Amino acid sequence: MPGLLLLLYAVLCPLGVPATPLLFVGGAIFGIVLGTIWNVLGTLLGATTTYLVARSLGREAVERLGGSRLARAERMLHRHGFTALVGLRFLPVPFPFVNAAAAVAGIRFPLFIGSSAVGLTPAVAVWTYFSAALVRSAAADRARLARELAIALALLLTLVMIPTVVRLARRRRRLASFRRARERRLAATRREP
């Protein structure tokens, strides 16, 4: 059965089919721990096949699919590499596009697969937990159902908030840097005769 799930990831992800239904299936069938393991392996397999297909099709084919977003994604990938690839996994950007953009941008496969593992694993674990909790809770009493759903929703909310928190932290750092530079300039102008 895990082989069928992995095959579905490998075939459907390059076609642009969202992985979310497969995440739910993995969690529902295999539970939290094994479901997370199989879903992480499946999403990485799907990312790999998408990357390899995009690399073999070439830039022109990916440009037709991604349009003007491809150039912007490439600039970000070249500028920030690993960090950009991990960060894109937390944003509402279609993963097949990210995988294809990385391929045509010339991102080396080890960097691509490593950043994909780091970026995809938290979301995969949360979605797997959510689906496994739904299945378990359907057979449990109301109190357990409420507790399981509350935990699952809290995890989902945390996952959704990560990009916002990172963006705010970066903005705060830039603002602090700007203020320090401004204070240095003001101090320098006060010292001049």
C-alpha positions, 0 to 999 in steps of 0.5 A, a space after each residue: 500500500 505505501 508503494 501505491 501512495 508513493 507512485 501517486 505522488 511521483 505521477 500526480 505532483 509533476 502534473 500539478 495535482 495538489 498533494 493535500 489529498 494524498 497527505 490526507 490519505 497517508 495520514 488516514 491509512 497509516 496514522 501519524 508516525 508512519 503516515 508522516 514518514 510515507 508522506 514526507 517520502 512521497 512529497 520528496 519523490 513528487 518534488 524530485 520527479 517534478 524537478 527532473 521533468 522540468 529540467 528535461 523539458 527546459 526553460 521555455 516549457 517552464 516559462 510557458 507555465 510560469 510566465 513572468 513569475 519565473 524570472 522573479 522566482 529565479 532571482 530570489 533562488 539565485 540570491 538566497 538559495 537554500 533559504 529561499 527554497 525553504 521559505 517558499 515551502 511555507 508560502 501559498 505558492 504552487 509547489 510544482 512551480 517552485 520545483 520547476 523554477 529550481 530546476 531551470 534556475 540551475 539549483 543543484 539537486 542536493 541543495 534542492 532536495 535538502 531544502 525541500 526536506 527541511 521546508 516540506 516536513 513541518 507542513 507534511 507532519 501537520 497535515 498528516 496529524 490533522 487527517 489522522 486525528 480526524 480519522 481517530 476522532 471519528 471513532 472516539 468520544 466527543 471530548 477526544 474529538 474536540 481535543 484532537 481537533 483543537 491540537 490539529 487546528 493549533 498546529 495548522 494555525 502555527 504553520 500558517 503564521 510562520 511566514 508572517 512571523 518571519 516577515 515581521 522579524 525581517 522587517 523589524 531587523 531592517 528598521 532597526 538597522 535603518 535607525 542605527 544608520 540614521 543615528 550614526 549619520 546624525 552623530 557624525 553631522 553633530 561632531 562636524 564643525 
